[in-house]
């Protein structure tokens, strides 16, 4: 018997949980990525080289990395709702203070602190999704929240371009940092940690959902493992390395794409609009890939296929003949295709890891991947300083994405049989040291 859908209302968990969480995550992405729009003005005012900017931008990910495993464990033992509430308050305040930086050192410290505040955010959100959505729903649920990754540039580009056209980069950080402080009120009112606590849900739907989630939890064999053993599980190692190489290219693009367009001669207002275009394609790709992944009950090849297309598009930019139109189109393909990986990627851990270790596993995968956010911006800035262009950096990023796909190829998760809304897996990958047979 399928889970009852109460329609498009605030009593629908797809609207309430995912809608509020998606807005929250979009605000976080805006506050972490708007630096890219400010870089041309900051370089001129503060006298920073591309290498210095890349180094300071990369400091964000050192802070981001530090918090992955601790927050992953805390969120399992305490409360995703409360953890995210605290993180939202912290990152919003820190984002506002970016307006006050005057040196490379201050910018690096600010980005590091922002990374600390946002470090456990995605891990906490994914643990929350595990508590609210069944296996057949999770790729789509992940994709809906992670639409923030592509919605944020659609907002950030034009909004930041408008602010920078009429004011300064300092006011840009202030104006774009305020909404997070307001959204914490909505978050605290709307979110519950588990369906059992949700008095706003239809009782029949709530009971049925809880039964299904409990049955799925029973399918995963409990393990008595040490933290170190969980962190070194082959599944986590392979997925972490894949995520690292994918994020090298992703964050190199996020930080430097507006600068590439600006150096091509486009006005900053136009840069903001053009920079938002790849995100439109990303929304479509993320939604379609997640839907296909849930429908076919397959995660790995959806994830790898999207990443491979993105890597190839970055490699082709080197051969675009200097055409700004070709560059824009290839960037759109690279960014749009890469967005498709997120739904299936973050559905994988919840199908393999026991709930008590899910936060830690996600924290490791996301934390190691976040090192790519350190390498990507710095690599792009260093290559730009040494060669005078971004062409070589884009080729390197594309090659690393393809390498990540090759690393992820051995990942194998046993296929589950599905009847209605219930699913049962024939074995549990996490309880075995070897990698199981593929779908």
Secondary structure, 3 states (H helix, E strand, C coil): CCCCCCCCCCCCHHHHHHHHHHHHHHHHHHHHHCHHHHHHHHHHHHCCCHHHHHHHHHHHHHHHHHCHHHHHHHHHHCCHHHHHHHHHHHHHHHHHHHHHCCCHHHHHHHHHHHHHHHCCHHHHHHHHHHHHCCHHHHHHHHHHHHCHHHHHHHHHHHHHHHHHHHCCHHHHHHHHHHHHHHHHHHHHHHCCCCHHHCCCCCHHHHHHHHHHHHHHHHHCCCCCCCHHHHHCCHHHHHHHHHHHHHHHHHHHHHHHHHHHHHHCCCCHHHHHHHHHHHHHHHHHHHHHHHHHHHHHCCCHHHHHHHHHHHHHHHHHHCCCCCCHHHHHHHHHHHHHHHHCHHHHHHHHHHHHCCHHHHHHHHHHHHHHHHHHHHHHHHHHHHHHHHHCCCHHHHHHHHHHHHHHHHHHCCCCCCCEEEECCEEEECCCHHHCCCCCCCC
